[in-house]
C-alpha cells in the first residue's frame, strides 16, 4: 500500500511539472531557453547522460544504450503505444542493422527537475534525421518527450519515457 502511495505521489508531482513546462514548449524555436533547474549539478548530469544516449544512438552502440535504460522500462509512444525494455532493445537492434541511417538530436534546450528520493524528470523536444542509401540526410520527425530518470545504486537509468506530439516530415 505504501509503495502505491509513493508511486501515486511521484506521478502527481511529475504531471504538475509537465503541465507547467509544456506551456513553454509552444514557443519553441530552437533557441536556448531557461531550464529552471533547481540544481545546476543535476542539470549537468542529465545533460551529459542525454548526450551519451544520443551519441550511442547515432553511432549504433547498442551495448551503451542497454546501460542507460532500466530493466522495468515503460515507453509510452503516442503512435506506437506501450513498449517495454526488451521490445525497445529489439527495435534499436533492427534500426541499427538497417541501411537507413537515423540520427537523433535534442532540438530544444530541455528542462530538468528533481524528483525527491527517486531521480529526475527531463522534458524537451527531439528531432530525428534520416539518410537513405545514396541520399542526403533529411529531417524525418520531431516529438516532445519526457524521460523519467531513476538513480539506483549511484547509477542513472531511464525508467519511463513518454513520447508524443509527433510530426513526420518524410
C-alpha positions as CSV (number, residue, x, y, z in Angstrom):
1,X,0.0,0.0,0.0
2,X,2.8,2.4,0.9
3,X,4.5,1.7,-2.4
4,X,1.3,2.5,-4.2
5,X,1.0,5.9,-2.4
6,X,4.6,6.7,-3.1
7,X,4.2,5.9,-6.8
8,X,1.0,7.9,-7.0
9,X,2.7,10.9,-5.3
10,X,5.6,10.7,-7.8
11,X,3.2,10.5,-10.7
12,X,1.2,13.5,-9.5
13,X,4.3,15.6,-9.0
14,X,5.6,14.7,-12.5
15,X,2.2,15.6,-14.0
16,X,2.2,19.0,-12.4
17,X,5.8,19.7,-13.5
18,X,4.9,18.6,-17.1
19,X,1.9,20.9,-17.3
20,X,3.9,23.9,-16.3
21,X,6.9,23.0,-18.5
22,X,5.0,22.2,-21.7
23,X,3.2,25.5,-21.6
24,X,6.5,27.0,-22.7
25,X,7.2,24.4,-25.5
26,X,4.7,26.1,-27.8
27,X,7.1,28.9,-28.1
28,X,10.0,26.6,-29.0
29,X,12.1,28.0,-31.8
30,X,15.3,26.1,-31.2
31,X,16.8,28.9,-29.1
32,X,18.2,28.1,-25.7
33,X,15.6,28.7,-23.0
34,X,15.8,28.9,-19.3
35,X,15.8,25.4,-17.9
36,X,14.6,26.4,-14.4
37,X,16.6,23.6,-12.8
38,X,16.8,23.6,-9.1
39,X,20.3,22.1,-9.2
40,X,22.9,23.0,-11.8
41,X,24.7,19.8,-11.0
42,X,21.6,17.8,-11.7
43,X,21.1,19.6,-15.0
44,X,24.7,18.9,-16.0
45,X,24.4,15.2,-15.0
46,X,21.2,14.7,-17.1
47,X,22.6,16.8,-19.9
48,X,25.7,14.6,-20.0
49,X,23.6,11.4,-19.9
50,X,21.3,12.7,-22.7
51,X,24.5,13.3,-24.8
52,X,25.7,9.8,-24.0
53,X,22.3,8.4,-25.1
54,X,22.3,10.3,-28.4
55,X,25.9,9.5,-29.1
56,X,25.2,5.8,-28.6
57,X,22.1,6.0,-30.8
58,X,23.9,7.9,-33.5
59,X,26.9,5.5,-33.5
60,X,24.6,2.5,-33.2
61,X,26.1,1.4,-29.9
62,X,23.5,-1.0,-28.5
63,X,25.7,-2.0,-25.5
64,X,25.8,1.5,-24.2
65,X,22.1,2.1,-24.9
66,X,21.3,-1.0,-22.8
67,X,23.1,0.5,-19.8
68,X,21.0,3.7,-19.9
69,X,17.6,2.1,-19.5
70,X,16.2,0.2,-16.5
71,X,15.0,-3.3,-17.0
72,X,11.5,-2.3,-16.0
73,X,11.4,0.4,-18.7
74,X,8.0,1.6,-19.9
75,X,7.9,3.6,-23.1
76,X,4.7,5.3,-23.9
77,X,4.5,6.4,-27.5
78,X,1.5,8.3,-28.9
79,X,1.6,6.4,-32.2
80,X,3.1,3.1,-31.1
81,X,1.6,2.5,-27.6
82,X,3.3,1.0,-24.7
83,X,6.6,-1.0,-25.1
84,X,9.0,-2.4,-22.5
85,X,12.7,-2.9,-22.2
86,X,13.2,-6.0,-24.5
87,X,10.9,-4.6,-27.2
88,X,12.9,-1.4,-27.3
89,X,16.3,-3.1,-27.3
90,X,15.0,-5.3,-30.2
91,X,13.8,-2.2,-32.0
92,X,17.2,-0.4,-31.6
93,X,18.9,-3.6,-32.9
94,X,16.7,-3.7,-36.0
95,X,17.2,0.1,-36.6
96,X,20.9,-0.2,-36.3
97,X,21.0,-3.1,-38.7
98,X,19.0,-1.2,-41.3
99,X,20.6,0.5,-44.3
100,X,18.6,3.6,-43.4
101,X,20.7,5.7,-41.0
102,X,18.9,7.6,-38.3
103,X,20.4,10.4,-36.2
104,X,18.8,12.0,-33.2
105,X,19.4,15.3,-31.6
106,X,17.8,17.5,-28.9
107,X,16.2,20.4,-30.7
108,X,15.1,22.4,-27.7
109,X,17.1,23.1,-24.6
110,X,15.4,20.7,-22.3
111,X,14.3,21.2,-18.7
112,X,15.3,19.0,-15.8
113,X,13.5,18.8,-12.4
114,X,14.5,16.7,-9.4
115,X,12.1,14.0,-8.1
116,X,12.7,13.6,-4.4
117,X,14.1,10.3,-3.3
118,X,13.8,9.0,-6.9
119,X,15.8,10.9,-9.5
120,X,14.8,13.5,-12.1
121,X,12.4,14.3,-14.9
122,X,13.8,15.6,-18.3
123,X,11.4,17.4,-20.7
124,X,12.1,18.6,-24.2
125,X,11.9,18.1,-27.9
126,X,13.9,15.7,-30.0
127,X,14.4,15.7,-33.7
128,X,15.4,12.8,-35.9
129,X,17.1,12.9,-39.2
130,X,17.3,10.0,-41.7
131,X,19.7,9.2,-44.5
132,X,18.5,6.7,-47.2
133,X,21.2,4.9,-49.0
134,X,22.7,7.2,-51.6
135,X,20.7,10.2,-50.4
136,X,21.4,13.3,-48.3
137,X,20.3,13.5,-44.7
138,X,16.8,14.9,-44.1
139,X,14.7,15.9,-41.1
140,X,12.3,13.0,-40.7
141,X,10.4,13.6,-37.4
142,X,10.1,15.7,-34.3
143,X,8.4,14.9,-31.0
144,X,8.1,16.1,-27.4
145,X,9.5,13.8,-24.8
146,X,9.6,13.1,-21.1
147,X,12.3,11.0,-19.6
148,X,12.0,9.8,-16.0
149,X,15.5,9.2,-14.8
150,X,15.8,6.9,-11.7
151,X,19.0,7.0,-9.7
152,X,19.7,3.5,-8.3
153,X,22.8,2.4,-6.5
154,X,24.5,5.6,-7.8
155,X,23.6,4.9,-11.5
156,X,21.1,6.8,-13.5
157,X,18.8,4.9,-15.8
158,X,15.7,6.0,-17.7
159,X,12.7,4.1,-16.3
160,X,9.8,5.8,-18.1
161,X,9.5,7.6,-21.4
162,X,6.6,9.4,-22.8
163,X,7.0,10.5,-26.5
164,X,4.2,12.4,-28.1
165,X,3.1,15.2,-30.5
166,X,5.0,13.5,-33.3
167,X,5.4,15.4,-36.6
168,X,6.5,13.4,-39.5
169,X,8.4,15.2,-42.3
170,X,9.0,12.4,-44.7
